[in-house]
Amino acid sequence: MSATPAPSRRCVIWFGTPCSSERALLASGGWHIRAVSLSQTGGVGMRSEDIVIGVLDFRTCAGRDLAAAAEVAAAYRHLPLFALLPPVPDESDAQLRHALSRCRHRFPHPLDHADLLRQLASLQETSTPGGSDDAFACLLGESSAMLAMRATLRKFAPVDLPVLITGETGTGKEAAAHALHRLSPRNGHPFHAVNCGAIAPTLLQSELFGHERGAFTGATARRAGLFESAHRGTVFLDEIGDLPMEAQTSLLRVLQEGTIERIGSNQSIQVDVRVLAATHVDLEQAMAQGRFRSDLYYRLNVLRLSMPALRQREGDIELLAMHFLQEFRARHLIRARGYTAAACRALADFHWPGNVRELLNRVLRAAITSDNELIDCAELELPAPAESRAQQQDARLRDERETLVACLARSQYNVSACARLMKVSRVTVYRLCRKHRLQLESLR
């Protein structure tokens, strides 16, 4: 496989200290962070081809630190700077305004946290061939699991090595493969995908590596295979665990030597492809059972990208459900525009064995069948959520208090008569009155 030139890096020189969530968000967007002390005036070690911006973090500055931060603009004359302001001004607000006024020409529009992220997304889109947003269009989510996955994917994309993508069915392994290709230097060249488990073993070898005329019955003409037609591009092998042994041997030759042989020919053909493979099965177990070649496994498992299950993506389920519904509304005339509160809880509580693919199918089915503006649990074919423990406890307390007050009123606030009505002891009646803060003398 041919070497590819290193792409420009996107770097944020952060004057101050970014929090862990900011680091995760920036990493998922492909930004490398270098935290620099506000008093530091030396070089920051950037390459000439890097795309670099600076962030002045005023949120934790006070007193003399504000003056030091203001001097940064003069020290880094050619660095585009953004000022990240505190969400709520405090007693140092006057100092902050004075510091900003000293270098207002460098960042005329100070930003809050959300503004900064929008600015970085805009810079990222203009600096990425093909647009980064397009690459991640099918990998939405803001959970920590998805941010970590996207950060790893961005690290792997420009490196011309095989990637093994693992994860449960429906987690978006093919979408990740597309993103790896779109963000790689091979973008603009072919991307070919094949499901190794969906093609008969007798035909798979021909599909991948091609055949010569007369190589077998029905081969009436020479045919280029997937690898040959993907020259200089990417081949994605889904369900690699189902690849027959004979095809495994041919694939190993591609990875080791960069050559293929069509069926019916002994002539080697040089191909330049990057191989991405995906599996939902345990390849280590398949090796132990003799169903998968160990040498092929170690050739494929150079870089490993794990796709998180939907149940591990806290907060993403409702986001995805709304996204799928809005996309469907844009193409079809439907009444549904959202979800009931109970439906949102049911979505969050469900285990999702089919992951994102199952969520999409349920949303589309509910959008078509619903006659209401808000989709409910029944239309999603999900069980109504049970009340939370706190809600159940509150309901029990309300019922207990109402029963006590009613019995006291019926017994004219006589404790002995109330105890007989409730079939409890007088001590229990006094205890319940204290528990619910009922003053017997006041009630009488």
Sequence and secondary structure as in RCSB ss.txt:
>XXXX:A:sequence
MSATPAPSRRCVIWFGTPCSSERALLASGGWHIRAVSLSQTGGVGMRSEDIVIGVLDFRTCAGRDLAAAAEVAAA
YRHLPLFALLPPVPDESDAQLRHALSRCRHRFPHPLDHADLLRQLASLQETSTPGGSDDAFACLLGESSAMLAMR
ATLRKFAPVDLPVLITGETGTGKEAAAHALHRLSPRNGHPFHAVNCGAIAPTLLQSELFGHERGAFTGATARRAG
LFESAHRGTVFLDEIGDLPMEAQTSLLRVLQEGTIERIGSNQSIQVDVRVLAATHVDLEQAMAQGRFRSDLYYRL
NVLRLSMPALRQREGDIELLAMHFLQEFRARHLIRARGYTAAACRALADFHWPGNVRELLNRVLRAAITSDNELI
DCAELELPAPAESRAQQQDARLRDERETLVACLARSQYNVSACARLMKVSRVTVYRLCRKHRLQLESLR
>XXXX:A:secstr
         EEEEEES   HHHHHHHHHTTEEEEEE TT  S     TT EEEEEEE TT  THHHHHHHHHHHH
STTS EEEE  SS  TTHHHHHHHHHHTTTT SS B HHHHHHHHHHHHHHHSTT HHHHTTT    SHHHHHHH
HHHHHHTTS S EEEE  TTS HHHHHHHHHHTSTTTTS EEEEETTSS HHHHHHHHH B TTSSTT  S B  
HHHHTTTSEEEEETGGG  HHHHHHHHHHHHHSEE  BT    EE   EEEEEESS HHHHHHTTSS HHHHHHH
TTEEEE   GGGSTTHHHHHHHHHHHHHHHHS  S  EE HHHHHHHHH   TTHHHHHHHHHHHHHHH  SSEE
 HHHHT       HHHHHHHHHHHHHHHHHHHHHHTTT HHHHHHHHTS HHHHHHHHHHTT  HHHH 
